Amino acid sequence: MYQFAFTDRFQKHFETMNTQEKKQIKKKLVLLAENPSHPSLRTKRIQGMKDLFECSVNMDIRVLWYYGDGSMIILLDVGHHDILRNI
């Protein structure tokens, strides 16, 4: 089971989500903590980035993250699909 560290950027963008989106994100984070390779997350390495990953909350919302030390996942950002342009 993984633990999370949240960046300020993640927390700021999470707060801009509506109630339904926040609920979906929290549900997917439970899956991410249990198994980052869970099929419904559609986890993939971001092209051109060695250690940066994305997973899907739904068809529009993505979570950007990387593995920290030990059993830690650092949550970098959350947002609509275009957040990948701001890496």
N, C-alpha and C positions, 0 to 999 in steps of 0.2 A: 504494500500500500504506500503510495507516494503522498508526501506533504506538499503544500503550496506556499510559495512566497509571491506576493502580489506587488508589481511595480506601481508607482504613482500613476503612470500612464494607463495601466489596466484599470485601476480603481476609478480614475476620472472618466474613462470611456464607459465603464460598466454603469456608472451612475446616470449616464445619458440614455440608457436603454429603457424601454417601457416595461411595465410589470410582467407582461407575457414573455418578453425576450429575456428578462432577468431570470425568470423561472426556468426557461429552456437552458440558459447558460449554466445555472446551478446544477441542473440534472446532468448535463454533459460533463461538468467538472467532477461529479461523483464517479462517472465512468472513467474519466481520465486518471483519477487517483487510483482506481482499482486496476486498470489495464489500458495504458496509452495506445495499445494496438487494437482496441475494441473496434470491430467492423463499423459500427454506427458512427464512430468519430471520423472515419475516413482520414486518419492521420497520415501526413506525408511530410517529408523533408522539403523545405523551401528551396527551389532550384537556385543554385549558385551559392547557397549558404550551407556550410558544413554541419553546424550544430543547431540550426533553427528549424522548428517544426510548426505546422499549423494543423488544427483539427476543426471540423465543422460542427457547429451547433445546429444549424439548419441549412437550407440551400443558400442563404444570404450571409449569415453571421459566422465569423471565424475567430478562433483564439490562436494567438501566436505565443509560442513558449519554447523553452529549452531545458535540458536536464542540468540541475545544479549538482552539488556534492551529495553523495549518498543517495537517499531516497527523496530528493527535493526536485520539484519542478518549478521553474520560475515562469510565472505568467506575465508576458510582456505587454500584450495588448488584446483588446477584444473590439470587434466592430464589424461593420458590413464589409463585404468582399473586397472593397477598394482599399482596405487598410494595408493590403499587401504592397501597394504603391508607396507607402510611407516608411518602408523598412530602412 
